[in-house]
Amino acid sequence: MLKEFVDLYYKIVSGIILNCFLIALAILALWHNFVTVHFQRHHDYRDTRSSKTNIKVPATTGGETRRGSRRCKRSASNSSSLPLNKHKALEEDPEYNIEFDHTFTSVETRPESAEDATFVESSYNQGRELEDNPFQDVLAAEDLKLVPDLKYYYAQYGITIEEFEVETEDGFIIDLWHLRHDESNEKSMHPILMLHGLLQSSGSFASSGRKSLAYFMHQSGFDIWLGNNRCGLKPKWNKAKLGNDKRKRWNWDLREMIKYDLKSLVNTVLDKTNHQKLTLIAHSQGTTQGFYGMTNGDLLYGQDEFRLVDKLENFVALSPACYPGPLIFEKGFIKFMSLGIDHKWVFGNRAFLPMMLLVKKLTRGVVILPFMSYIMFNYLFDWNDSLWDKPLRDRHFLFSPVYISTKLMQWWLSPSPRKVSFTKGADIMFPPEKTWFPVENGAAVQKPMQNHLNKPRNKPQDYPHMMMFIPRQDRLVNGEKLINHFIQHESHSLFKIWYIDEYSHLDVLWAHDTIERIGRPLIANLRLPGMLENEKE
């Protein structure tokens, strides 16, 4: 009885505080969107600075290292048959397996100081959409009706989405969506599991329809599975395991999501496809789950035989979140959330921001909420739709926000020195000066090896092949620090990195040229099982 009374107290007090918080946030976001953006003359209303971290790659042309990218010569590529790529300015560093993409395709995303950027002036007419966008006809064919169900859109492409409910070992029921192929060909296709970011579902990989990564990879001959973490769009539990204890249903953070959710998703896909390994493509929080599971597997899984690092052929990290960016420490509302996140009378002790999710439920997510979600997240995180196909913007937000626990947000934002949070403890979970994937016969690294938790393996091929797409204009996370870690402490044969000047945190999913900048290079660099067999021969 006392427990229920305390929970009711937290619910009432936190509800008042959070509703005031959301109203204030909505007012500021509307002001920012309609006044600051539309009546002040500047092209881009996001923060175009990079992280404060310098990329420590020696310049090969005599130039000095600097923040963001290097001073060195660049060349334009004319290798692609697609018109969009003929303007690209790419700089490759084969020694460190990094490709710097300096192309800017929009007047809105061009930095004020563009000395280091190649700008495609001829492709634009006073800031409007790309005239030679090779996907413009594809966009025109999209159904712009807002329906919060991927099956509605993909049925129009002739693709059936099969839905599975997967139960985790601790009693949560999570959603797994499968983009079907012809059954006779499906068994031979390499399985790819996609995992979403914070407050999103894996619908984010597919919401662009024919222009999405999920569709592109499916049409390129891969077996696509969209995995979702616990609670998601609709919380579901095994009541026999969790009972009626509502606190227990929300008593989880990222560690449970890695230990149980990611493990269940990976095992289910492998069981259903009869493959030994799969490719994991993750965005933001999904990359945190992937890197944490691979680097801290012995600590996380204990005596369990499951090891994530042994189940992956490739790991593709989009906007990887291993280290916090300066935005977390600069933005007023994010700092407010950090100060209050540990207090139950501010954020409660169950679901995070339940009022927002109640509004979504009442409106079925198609009225007002997609637009409000966009402008509020734009205000908080400084990204916008400058590079997105604007007719599809509201569709993206049909599949977010989703249910998460307040405890998960504590894992991300807690300032408490007694907790290991992303804000305060990233260097503990991902020690930047230690080697995460030690290789006995690997290529030399810049600094002497001091291993983290994984035991050394014979060769780089014994680990998953890692590909990282890191946006320069992403200040929510510190991608530059992750780049420095890999070039200084990991075998260079393990990874390849793309550092994209123009992109921000969500552009890796929703930019108009995501297929060209992410999808095609991703496929070109995938390691498939047959390749390893040929290497052994």
FITI-394738 format. One record per residue (C-alpha): residue in three letters; residue number from 1; y, x, z. Coordinates in steps of 0.02 Angstrom, whole numbers. Layout:
REM FITI-394738
{'ALA', NUM, {Y, X, Z}} ...
This chain:
REM FITI-394738
{'MET', 1, {0, 0, 0}} {'LEU', 2, {120, 140, 46}} {'LYS', 3, {75, 231, -115}} {'GLU', 4, {117, 77, -219}} {'PHE', 5, {282, 54, -127}} {'VAL', 6, {331, 236, -159}} {'ASP', 7, {286, 218, -343}} {'LEU', 8, {392, 59, -355}} {'TYR', 9, {539, 151, -275}} {'TYR', 10, {525, 293, -400}} {'LYS', 11, {511, 169, -543}} {'ILE', 12, {668, 71, -494}} {'VAL', 13, {779, 220, -452}} {'SER', 14, {725, 326, -601}} {'GLY', 15, {741, 173, -714}} {'ILE', 16, {924, 152, -666}} {'ILE', 17, {962, 337, -687}} {'LEU', 18, {869, 355, -852}} {'ASN', 19, {944, 198, -929}} {'CYS', 20, {1117, 265, -890}} {'PHE', 21, {1062, 432, -962}} {'LEU', 22, {1001, 352, -1124}} {'ILE', 23, {1158, 245, -1143}} {'ALA', 24, {1269, 398, -1121}} {'LEU', 25, {1162, 497, -1242}} {'ALA', 26, {1168, 356, -1371}} {'ILE', 27, {1359, 343, -1359}} {'LEU', 28, {1383, 531, -1379}} {'ALA', 29, {1258, 537, -1522}} {'LEU', 30, {1345, 394, -1613}} {'TRP', 31, {1515, 477, -1587}} {'HIS', 32, {1446, 642, -1650}} {'ASN', 33, {1366, 562, -1803}} {'PHE', 34, {1506, 447, -1858}} {'VAL', 35, {1662, 539, -1801}} {'THR', 36, {1626, 725, -1789}} {'VAL', 37, {1519, 727, -1944}} {'HIS', 38, {1602, 604, -2062}} {'PHE', 39, {1785, 634, -2022}} {'GLN', 40, {1791, 820, -1994}} {'ARG', 41, {1779, 934, -2143}} {'HIS', 42, {1633, 1049, -2124}} {'HIS', 43, {1472, 1047, -2222}} {'ASP', 44, {1338, 1062, -2092}} {'TYR', 45, {1337, 979, -1921}} {'ARG', 46, {1199, 1085, -1849}} {'ASP', 47, {1205, 1254, -1766}} {'THR', 48, {1175, 1380, -1905}} {'ARG', 49, {1164, 1531, -1791}} {'SER', 50, {997, 1616, -1773}} {'SER', 51, {919, 1663, -1607}} {'LYS', 52, {1003, 1800, -1506}} {'THR', 53, {851, 1910, -1533}} {'ASN', 54, {854, 2047, -1665}} {'ILE', 55, {705, 2067, -1780}} {'LYS', 56, {653, 2248, -1753}} {'VAL', 57, {590, 2292, -1925}} {'PRO', 58, {651, 2459, -1995}} {'ALA', 59, {748, 2437, -2156}} {'THR', 60, {658, 2521, -2301}} {'THR', 61, {816, 2544, -2405}} {'GLY', 62, {920, 2639, -2280}} {'GLY', 63, {1004, 2486, -2205}} {'GLU', 64, {1014, 2446, -2021}} {'THR', 65, {919, 2309, -1930}} {'ARG', 66, {1021, 2160, -1876}} {'ARG', 67, {1006, 1985, -1806}} {'GLY', 68, {916, 1863, -1918}} {'SER', 69, {864, 1972, -2065}} {'ARG', 70, {883, 2147, -2134}} {'ARG', 71, {1016, 2229, -2240}} {'CYS', 72, {921, 2272, -2396}} {'LYS', 73, {906, 2232, -2579}} {'ARG', 74, {842, 2063, -2635}} {'SER', 75, {773, 2004, -2800}} {'ALA', 76, {755, 1833, -2878}} {'SER', 77, {583, 1769, -2922}} {'ASN', 78, {546, 1685, -3088}} {'SER', 79, {358, 1672, -3066}} {'SER', 80, {340, 1486, -3032}} {'SER', 81, {329, 1354, -3165}} {'LEU', 82, {426, 1235, -3054}} {'PRO', 83, {616, 1231, -3088}} {'LEU', 84, {657, 1239, -2903}} {'ASN', 85, {580, 1411, -2881}} {'LYS', 86, {674, 1498, -3021}} {'HIS', 87, {824, 1519, -2906}} {'LYS', 88, {730, 1591, -2757}} {'ALA', 89, {786, 1752, -2677}} {'LEU', 90, {636, 1827, -2590}} {'GLU', 91, {619, 1991, -2498}} {'GLU', 92, {444, 2050, -2458}} {'ASP', 93, {390, 2179, -2331}} {'PRO', 94, {206, 2216, -2370}} {'GLU', 95, {192, 2342, -2228}} {'TYR', 96, {228, 2212, -2095}} {'ASN', 97, {168, 2060, -2195}} {'ILE', 98, {336, 1971, -2184}} {'GLU', 99, {421, 1875, -2323}} {'PHE', 100, {607, 1840, -2302}} {'ASP', 101, {667, 1686, -2395}} {'HIS', 102, {856, 1700, -2418}} {'THR', 103, {878, 1553, -2537}} {'PHE', 104, {1002, 1416, -2494}} {'THR', 105, {982, 1257, -2595}} {'SER', 106, {1116, 1149, -2514}} {'VAL', 107, {1303, 1164, -2488}} {'GLU', 108, {1275, 1077, -2322}} {'THR', 109, {1158, 1210, -2254}} {'ARG', 110, {1248, 1361, -2324}} {'PRO', 111, {1314, 1467, -2178}} {'GLU', 112, {1501, 1497, -2168}} {'SER', 113, {1467, 1681, -2194}} {'ALA', 114, {1351, 1686, -2343}} {'GLU', 115, {1353, 1873, -2380}} {'ASP', 116, {1166, 1881, -2348}} {'ALA', 117, {1116, 1720, -2435}} {'THR', 118, {1085, 1678, -2616}} {'PHE', 119, {1162, 1507, -2647}} {'VAL', 120, {1106, 1397, -2791}} {'GLU', 121, {1277, 1338, -2850}} {'SER', 122, {1217, 1287, -3022}} {'SER', 123, {1087, 1168, -2953}} {'TYR', 124, {1213, 1056, -2866}} {'ASN', 125, {1351, 940, -2918}} {'GLN', 126, {1478, 931, -2776}} {'GLY', 127, {1347, 934, -2640}} {'ARG', 128, {1234, 796, -2706}} {'GLU', 129, {1044, 803, -2721}} {'LEU', 130, {963, 939, -2827}} {'GLU', 131, {977, 886, -3009}} {'ASP', 132, {822, 984, -3058}} {'ASN', 133, {717, 936, -2908}} {'PRO', 134, {541, 930, -2983}} {'PHE', 135, {489, 799, -2856}} {'GLN', 136, {631, 675, -2889}} {'ASP', 137, {520, 558, -2991}} {'VAL', 138, {390, 563, -2854}} {'LEU', 139, {521, 508, -2727}} {'ALA', 140, {578, 366, -2838}} {'ALA', 141, {400, 299, -2842}} {'GLU', 142, {385, 289, -2652}} {'ASP', 143, {379, 120, -2564}} {'LEU', 144, {530, 124, -2447}} {'LYS', 145, {475, -26, -2344}} {'LEU', 146, {458, 22, -2160}} {'VAL', 147, {281, -9, -2102}} {'PRO', 148, {220, 86, -1947}} {'ASP', 149, {47, 117, -2020}} {'LEU', 150, {0, 265, -2130}} {'LYS', 151, {-141, 164, -2207}} {'TYR', 152, {-11, 50, -2290}} {'TYR', 153, {68, 194, -2386}} {'TYR', 154, {-89, 294, -2424}} {'ALA', 155, {-180, 142, -2495}} {'GLN', 156, {-48, 148, -2632}} {'TYR', 157, {-103, 326, -2674}} {'GLY', 158, {-286, 275, -2681}} {'ILE', 159, {-325, 365, -2517}} {'THR', 160, {-418, 280, -2376}} {'ILE', 161, {-375, 333, -2199}} {'GLU', 162, {-523, 325, -2082}} {'GLU', 163, {-480, 305, -1897}} {'PHE', 164, {-582, 376, -1753}} {'GLU', 165, {-563, 363, -1566}} {'VAL', 166, {-615, 525, -1480}} {'GLU', 167, {-646, 529, -1293}} {'THR', 168, {-601, 688, -1200}} {'GLU', 169, {-706, 757, -1057}} {'ASP', 170, {-577, 696, -930}} {'GLY', 171, {-579, 518, -994}} {'PHE', 172, {-432, 501, -1116}} {'ILE', 173, {-459, 417, -1284}} {'ILE', 174, {-362, 500, -1424}} {'ASP', 175, {-337, 455, -1607}} {'LEU', 176, {-404, 556, -1754}} {'TRP', 177, {-360, 504, -1932}} {'HIS', 178, {-459, 562, -2083}} {'LEU', 179, {-393, 560, -2263}} {'ARG', 180, {-551, 519, -2361}} {'HIS', 181, {-610, 596, -2524}} {'ASP', 182, {-755, 546, -2633}} {'GLU', 183, {-904, 563, -2516}} {'SER', 184, {-1006, 668, -2636}} {'ASN', 185, {-872, 804, -2642}} {'GLU', 186, {-809, 792, -2464}} {'LYS', 187, {-949, 891, -2381}} {'SER', 188, {-909, 1048, -2480}} {'MET', 189, {-723, 1044, -2441}} {'HIS', 190, {-645, 1155, -2309}} {'PRO', 191, {-588, 1050, -2159}} {'ILE', 192, {-407, 1060, -2102}} {'LEU', 193, {-349, 988, -1935}} {'MET', 194, {-163, 954, -1916}} {'LEU', 195, {-84, 946, -1743}} {'HIS', 196, {91, 880, -1705}} {'GLY', 197, {240, 930, -1598}} {'LEU', 198, {316, 864, -1438}} {'LEU', 199, {356, 676, -1438}} {'GLN', 200, {276, 661, -1610}} {'SER', 201, {111, 603, -1684}} {'SER', 202, {21, 686, -1828}} {'GLY', 203, {97, 553, -1938}} {'SER', 204, {237, 681, -1954}} {'PHE', 205, {127, 782, -2075}} {'ALA', 206, {100, 630, -2186}} {'SER', 207, {258, 522, -2174}} {'SER', 208, {336, 598, -2331}} {'GLY', 209, {197, 518, -2433}} {'ARG', 210, {166, 610, -2596}} {'LYS', 211, {288, 744, -2541}} {'SER', 212, {202, 777, -2375}} {'LEU', 213, {96, 926, -2326}} {'ALA', 214, {-50, 811, -2284}} {'TYR', 215, {-50, 732, -2457}} {'PHE', 216, {-24, 898, -2546}} {'MET', 217, {-167, 982, -2454}} {'HIS', 218, {-279, 831, -2483}} {'GLN', 219, {-243, 832, -2670}} {'SER', 220, {-272, 1019, -2673}} {'GLY', 221, {-453, 992, -2624}} {'PHE', 222, {-456, 1007, -2435}} {'ASP', 223, {-530, 888, -2307}} {'ILE', 224, {-381, 831, -2203}} {'TRP', 225, {-390, 770, -2022}} {'LEU', 226, {-237, 718, -1922}} {'GLY', 227, {-262, 744, -1736}} {'ASN', 228, {-161, 664, -1596}} {'ASN', 229, {-143, 714, -1415}} {'ARG', 230, {-175, 597, -1269}} {'CYS', 231, {-78, 435, -1246}} {'GLY', 232, {14, 453, -1412}} {'LEU', 233, {63, 292, -1499}} {'LYS', 234, {-41, 185, -1381}} {'PRO', 235, {-110, 251, -1215}} {'LYS', 236, {-299, 226, -1197}} {'TRP', 237, {-415, 280, -1056}} {'ASN', 238, {-595, 267, -1003}} {'LYS', 239, {-571, 159, -849}} {'ALA', 240, {-743, 206, -783}} {'LYS', 241, {-684, 387, -768}} {'LEU', 242, {-502, 361, -719}} {'GLY', 243, {-514, 198, -625}} {'ASN', 244, {-355, 102, -586}} {'ASP', 245, {-257, 251, -518}} {'LYS', 246, {-100, 247, -626}} {'ARG', 247, {-40, 414, -559}} {'LYS', 248, {-200, 497, -620}} {'ARG', 249, {-174, 427, -794}} {'TRP', 250, {-11, 524, -809}} {'ASN', 251, {-59, 679, -708}} {'TRP', 252, {-75, 802, -853}} {'ASP', 253, {23, 930, -949}} {'LEU', 254, {-5, 1053, -1091}} {'ARG', 255, {-152, 1138, -1006}} {'GLU', 256, {-256, 979, -1009}} {'MET', 257, {-203, 948, -1188}} {'ILE', 258, {-272, 1118, -1238}} {'LYS', 259, {-426, 1116, -1128}} {'TYR', 260, {-481, 939, -1171}} {'ASP', 261, {-382, 862, -1316}} {'LEU', 262, {-382, 1009, -1436}} {'LYS', 263, {-562, 1052, -1393}} {'SER', 264, {-619, 872, -1426}} {'LEU', 265, {-525, 862, -1590}} {'VAL', 266, {-593, 1027, -1655}} {'ASN', 267, {-773, 989, -1603}} {'THR', 268, {-766, 814, -1678}} {'VAL', 269, {-703, 876, -1847}} {'LEU', 270, {-833, 1014, -1852}} {'ASP', 271, {-972, 894, -1804}} {'LYS', 272, {-923, 765, -1934}} {'THR', 273, {-900, 892, -2074}} {'ASN', 274, {-1049, 1002, -2027}} {'HIS', 275, {-940, 1158, -2038}} {'GLN', 276, {-937, 1305, -1919}} {'LYS', 277, {-749, 1336, -1928}} {'LEU', 278, {-592, 1244, -1982}} {'THR', 279, {-410, 1280, -2018}} {'LEU', 280, {-284, 1222, -1889}} {'ILE', 281, {-108, 1183, -1953}} {'ALA', 282, {9, 1149, -1808}} {'HIS', 283, {193, 1114, -1783}} {'SER', 284, {297, 1162, -1630}} {'GLN', 285, {204, 1103, -1474}} {'GLY', 286, {43, 1105, -1576}} {'THR', 287, {70, 1291, -1606}} {'THR', 288, {91, 1315, -1419}} {'GLN', 289, {-77, 1233, -1393}} {'GLY', 290, {-154, 1341, -1529}} {'PHE', 291, {-85, 1508, -1471}} {'TYR', 292, {-118, 1469, -1288}} {'GLY', 293, {-297, 1418, -1326}} {'MET', 294, {-330, 1574, -1428}} {'THR', 295, {-246, 1700, -1313}} {'ASN', 296, {-295, 1627, -1143}} {'GLY', 297, {-465, 1556, -1188}} {'ASP', 298, {-564, 1648, -1054}} {'LEU', 299, {-445, 1589, -919}} {'LEU', 300, {-432, 1411, -987}} {'TYR', 301, {-611, 1370, -1033}} {'GLY', 302, {-699, 1473, -899}} {'GLN', 303, {-889, 1460, -909}} {'ASP', 304, {-878, 1336, -1053}} {'GLU', 305, {-956, 1406, -1213}} {'PHE', 306, {-812, 1337, -1317}} {'ARG', 307, {-684, 1465, -1374}} {'LEU', 308, {-545, 1406, -1489}} {'VAL', 309, {-525, 1579, -1565}} {'ASP', 310, {-705, 1568, -1630}} {'LYS', 311, {-684, 1395, -1706}} {'LEU', 312, {-537, 1433, -1821}} {'GLU', 313, {-542, 1513, -1994}} {'ASN', 314, {-353, 1504, -2009}} {'PHE', 315, {-212, 1460, -1891}} {'VAL', 316, {-51, 1403, -1975}} {'ALA', 317, {99, 1393, -1858}} {'LEU', 318, {252, 1294, -1917}} {'SER', 319, {406, 1325, -1809}} {'PRO', 320, {297, 1412, -1679}} {'ALA', 321, {345, 1380, -1497}} {'CYS', 322, {293, 1527, -1390}} {'TYR', 323, {463, 1576, -1321}} {'PRO', 324, {614, 1465, -1278}} {'GLY', 325, {768, 1477, -1387}} {'PRO', 326, {949, 1482, -1327}} {'LEU', 327, {975, 1297, -1361}} {'ILE', 328, {873, 1251, -1207}} {'PHE', 329, {995, 1346, -1097}} {'GLU', 330, {1155, 1294, -1189}} {'LYS', 331, {1145, 1106, -1222}} {'GLY', 332, {1219, 1001, -1081}} {'PHE', 333, {1094, 858, -1090}} {'ILE', 334, {946, 977, -1099}} {'LYS', 335, {1012, 1070, -948}} {'PHE', 336, {1030, 903, -858}} {'MET', 337, {849, 860, -898}} {'SER', 338, {795, 1031, -835}} {'LEU', 339, {887, 1007, -670}} {'GLY', 340, {813, 834, -641}} {'ILE', 341, {641, 848, -719}} {'ASP', 342, {554, 899, -557}} {'HIS', 343, {629, 754, -458}} {'LYS', 344, {524, 596, -463}} {'TRP', 345, {673, 487, -419}} {'VAL', 346, {758, 546, -579}} {'PHE', 347, {618, 545, -708}} {'GLY', 348, {481, 453, -614}} {'ASN', 349, {301, 510, -598}} {'ARG', 350, {218, 428, -748}} {'ALA', 351, {272, 409, -930}} {'PHE', 352, {426, 501, -992}} {'LEU', 353, {573, 389, -1043}} {'PRO', 354, {473, 226, -1038}} {'MET', 355, {624, 120, -1087}} {'MET', 356, {636, 202, -1258}} {'LEU', 357, {452, 167, -1287}} {'LEU', 358, {472, -13, -1229}} {'VAL', 359, {611, -39, -1356}} {'LYS', 360, {499, 36, -1489}} {'LYS', 361, {359, -84, -1442}} {'LEU', 362, {473, -237, -1445}} {'THR', 363, {547, -192, -1615}} {'ARG', 364, {382, -126, -1685}} {'GLY', 365, {481, 33, -1716}} {'VAL', 366, {563, -29, -1876}} {'VAL', 367, {729, -102, -1813}} {'ILE', 368, {871, 14, -1760}} {'LEU', 369, {755, 136, -1669}} {'PRO', 370, {719, 252, -1817}} {'PHE', 371, {905, 279, -1847}} {'MET', 372, {944, 295, -1661}} {'SER', 373, {801, 418, -1637}} {'TYR', 374, {868, 522, -1780}} {'ILE', 375, {1048, 533, -1718}} {'MET', 376, {998, 563, -1536}} {'PHE', 377, {879, 705, -1579}} {'ASN', 378, {1007, 773, -1701}} {'TYR', 379, {1136, 777, -1561}} {'LEU', 380, {1015, 859, -1438}} {'PHE', 381, {934, 988, -1550}} {'ASP', 382, {1064, 1024, -1687}} {'TRP', 383, {951, 985, -1835}} {'ASN', 384, {992, 858, -1969}} {'ASP', 385, {931, 783, -2132}} {'SER', 386, {1031, 898, -2248}} {'LEU', 387, {870, 956, -2330}} {'TRP', 388, {768, 797, -2309}} {'ASP', 389, {741, 661, -2437}} {'LYS', 390, {859, 537, -2355}} {'PRO', 391, {769, 379, -2417}} {'LEU', 392, {617, 436, -2315}} {'ARG', 393, {711, 480, -2155}} {'ASP', 394, {679, 318, -2061}} {'ARG', 395, {496, 321, -2112}} {'HIS', 396, {474, 487, -2020}} {'PHE', 397, {528, 407, -1858}} {'LEU', 398, {404, 264, -1871}} {'PHE', 399, {275, 385, -1797}} {'SER', 400, {383, 454, -1657}} {'PRO', 401, {429, 456, -1516}} {'VAL', 402, {261, 435, -1430}} {'TYR', 403, {200, 419, -1251}} {'ILE', 404, {195, 580, -1151}} {'SER', 405, {190, 614, -965}} {'THR', 406, {338, 668, -860}} {'LYS', 407, {226, 809, -800}} {'LEU', 408, {216, 874, -979}} {'MET', 409, {406, 881, -988}} {'GLN', 410, {402, 974, -822}} {'TRP', 411, {288, 1102, -906}} {'TRP', 412, {419, 1125, -1040}} {'LEU', 413, {582, 1119, -942}} {'SER', 414, {553, 1149, -756}} {'PRO', 415, {673, 1281, -685}} {'SER', 416, {568, 1301, -527}} {'PRO', 417, {515, 1481, -491}} {'ARG', 418, {357, 1409, -411}} {'LYS', 419, {296, 1337, -577}} {'VAL', 420, {242, 1421, -737}} {'SER', 421, {344, 1323, -864}} {'PHE', 422, {391, 1360, -1044}} {'THR', 423, {571, 1388, -989}} {'LYS', 424, {531, 1511, -850}} {'GLY', 425, {355, 1573, -883}} {'ALA', 426, {333, 1599, -1070}} {'ASP', 427, {317, 1787, -1045}} {'ILE', 428, {174, 1757, -923}} {'MET', 429, {77, 1644, -1041}} {'PHE', 430, {122, 1747, -1195}} {'PRO', 431, {158, 1924, -1132}} {'PRO', 432, {265, 2000, -1271}} {'GLU', 433, {221, 2180, -1230}} {'LYS', 434, {32, 2156, -1231}} {'THR', 435, {-91, 2138, -1374}} {'TRP', 436, {-163, 1962, -1386}} {'PHE', 437, {-291, 1997, -1523}} {'PRO', 438, {-352, 2177, -1499}} {'VAL', 439, {-445, 2255, -1645}} {'GLU', 440, {-542, 2418, -1624}} {'ASN', 441, {-527, 2467, -1806}} {'GLY', 442, {-367, 2377, -1846}} {'ALA', 443, {-209, 2442, -1929}} {'ALA', 444, {-97, 2544, -1815}} {'VAL', 445, {37, 2452, -1719}} {'GLN', 446, {208, 2520, -1671}} {'LYS', 447, {172, 2530, -1484}} {'PRO', 448, {16, 2581, -1386}} {'MET', 449, {-105, 2439, -1353}} {'GLN', 450, {-111, 2355, -1183}} {'ASN', 451, {-229, 2209, -1202}} {'HIS', 452, {-199, 2034, -1132}} {'LEU', 453, {-360, 1932, -1104}} {'ASN', 454, {-460, 1940, -1266}} {'LYS', 455, {-589, 2080, -1277}} {'PRO', 456, {-568, 2197, -1425}} {'ARG', 457, {-661, 2148, -1583}} {'ASN', 458, {-724, 2260, -1721}} {'LYS', 459, {-611, 2206, -1862}} {'PRO', 460, {-466, 2086, -1900}} {'GLN', 461, {-585, 1967, -1990}} {'ASP', 462, {-665, 1929, -1821}} {'TYR', 463, {-508, 1831, -1776}} {'PRO', 464, {-430, 1683, -1865}} {'HIS', 465, {-310, 1728, -2005}} {'MET', 466, {-136, 1683, -1942}} {'MET', 467, {10, 1620, -2046}} {'MET', 468, {179, 1585, -1968}} {'PHE', 469, {326, 1493, -2050}} {'ILE', 470, {479, 1530, -1944}} {'PRO', 471, {648, 1447, -1978}} {'ARG', 472, {799, 1556, -1947}} {'GLN', 473, {909, 1408, -1898}} {'ASP', 474, {787, 1351, -1763}} {'ARG', 475, {869, 1388, -1596}} {'LEU', 476, {755, 1271, -1498}} {'VAL', 477, {624, 1410, -1496}} {'ASN', 478, {640, 1598, -1516}} {'GLY', 479, {543, 1638, -1674}} {'GLU', 480, {618, 1811, -1689}} {'LYS', 481, {540, 1864, -1524}} {'LEU', 482, {371, 1807, -1589}} {'ILE', 483, {397, 1907, -1749}} {'ASN', 484, {436, 2062, -1647}} {'HIS', 485, {279, 2039, -1545}} {'PHE', 486, {166, 2031, -1696}} {'ILE', 487, {241, 2176, -1792}} {'GLN', 488, {241, 2288, -1637}} {'HIS', 489, {81, 2238, -1545}} {'GLU', 490, {-43, 2158, -1665}} {'SER', 491, {-143, 2225, -1810}} {'HIS', 492, {-43, 2187, -1967}} {'SER', 493, {-201, 2132, -2057}} {'LEU', 494, {-211, 1981, -1941}} {'PHE', 495, {-57, 1888, -1998}} {'LYS', 496, {76, 1846, -2125}} {'ILE', 497, {250, 1782, -2081}} {'TRP', 498, {377, 1684, -2184}} {'TYR', 499, {555, 1690, -2114}} {'ILE', 500, {659, 1554, -2197}} {'ASP', 501, {848, 1572, -2181}} {'GLU', 502, {891, 1394, -2229}} {'TYR', 503, {764, 1297, -2127}} {'SER', 504, {779, 1218, -1956}} {'HIS', 505, {645, 1156, -1835}} {'LEU', 506, {588, 1001, -1931}} {'ASP', 507, {626, 1060, -2107}} {'VAL', 508, {454, 1141, -2112}} {'LEU', 509, {385, 963, -2118}} {'TRP', 510, {517, 857, -2203}} {'ALA', 511, {627, 965, -2316}} {'HIS', 512, {636, 910, -2498}} {'ASP', 513, {553, 1074, -2550}} {'THR', 514, {422, 1088, -2412}} {'ILE', 515, {281, 1090, -2540}} {'GLU', 516, {361, 1236, -2631}} {'ARG', 517, {410, 1339, -2479}} {'ILE', 518, {267, 1296, -2360}} {'GLY', 519, {124, 1211, -2451}} {'ARG', 520, {99, 1327, -2600}} {'PRO', 521, {112, 1493, -2506}} {'LEU', 522, {1, 1421, -2370}} {'ILE', 523, {-139, 1381, -2493}} {'ALA', 524, {-116, 1547, -2584}} {'ASN', 525, {-146, 1642, -2422}} {'LEU', 526, {-284, 1538, -2342}} {'ARG', 527, {-441, 1632, -2296}} {'LEU', 528, {-594, 1532, -2342}} {'PRO', 529, {-775, 1565, -2287}} {'GLY', 530, {-829, 1623, -2460}} {'MET', 531, {-698, 1760, -2456}} {'LEU', 532, {-773, 1837, -2299}} {'GLU', 533, {-947, 1835, -2376}} {'ASN', 534, {-880, 1928, -2528}} {'GLU', 535, {-797, 2056, -2415}} {'LYS', 536, {-963, 2088, -2326}} {'GLU', 537, {-1049, 2116, -2493}} 
